[in-house]
Amino acid sequence: MAFPFLTIFLLFLGFLAYNRMRTMKKEQAIQDEFWHKEEEANATRRKDISSLPYIAIPLHTLPFGVRPEDEELSRCEEGVRALSEQKILNLTGLSNTELKLTYGAANLTVLTQCDQNFTDLARLMQQWGARLYEQALPAQAEKVLSLSIGWGSDIKGSYLLLAQIYKESGQWDKLPQLKETASHLKSLMKEPILDALNQL
């Protein structure tokens, strides 16, 4: 009676060992491909990045100074003004390896800073829009949030608050466009944002 069980047990162990070996081979292949690309990326020569779609903040269209006594609004406004003097690029969805392959390894530091500036800008615009809404200034909040989303922000709160403003102001026709914009995001946040908008 012990033999069938022993045979089954040995077959099971063999199956586990085979699967483990296959998984290790796949992981090794992925690792090898990554290091091959990384080596190629590090050897890529510098390319001209002057014509990339840098974000220019239209300061004259934004609602500065509507509540000069509000410290939170002032902090956001100062941050946006400071960023307007920096180079800003939305490089969401691109890895460092892809950036080096596309634009050259020597440009990585500059591009990384441009992308960080975009991240900082998106967060500031979210905070600014949220504070304007809290201060009963929905039209100004809409202006800030719609601009940020137009640049490709993937902050979920920005989409939900803008959708809320559209609903409260009867701008139902703008909700499909908001979903359409979210559907083009190259970010891990795309699906959560779309799910949240569909639940509204």
Disulfide bonds with the S-S distance in Angstrom:
none
